């Protein structure tokens, strides 16, 4: 379990002698916070309506715990959700995504954060 103690995050809860299943036991955890980024192929109007109806989504997305990007199904344009402004058009450089048939083909052997990839066959 991860708990906050004196403004620091610590892993606690299991004895270090428990077959060393929890090597971070009682050690200070430091690192770069990661946020889940979700890309949804849907109109910004539909996604904004869902966001407004769901308190749990407002907490996660509005609290900047989860980042949401909409891909317009008609134009293919991307918009990024900003809790203060709603969906705003994305103006970054466009690069092709790496493609893999299965998700395991992309993440297998990696423990570090990976860039986005297109998983599955096109047109499905």
C-alpha positions, 0 to 999 in steps of 0.5 A: 500500500502507498501512503502519505506520511510527512508529505512523502509517499511511502510503501507500507503494509507487508513485512520485508521478510515476506519473500521480498514480495514488496522490495519498496517496503518502508522506502521513500518513493520518489519519481515523476508522477505519471498521468493516464492519457486517454484518446477517444474517437468521438465528437467533443460534444458527446465527450463534454456531455458525458464529462458533465454528467459523471461526477467521478469523471469530473474529479479525475479529469478536472483534477488533472489525474487523467488527460483526455484527447478527442479524435473527431470521427469525421475530420480526424482532428484532435482536441485536448480537454482543458478543465477551464476551457473545455476541448481545445484544438491540438496544434502539435506536429503530426507523426505516424503512430507505431503499429502492432497487432497486439498490445503485448507486442508493444509493451512486452519487455518494457517497464518504462513509459511508452509512447502511444501506438496503434494496436490492432488492425486498421479499419476494425 
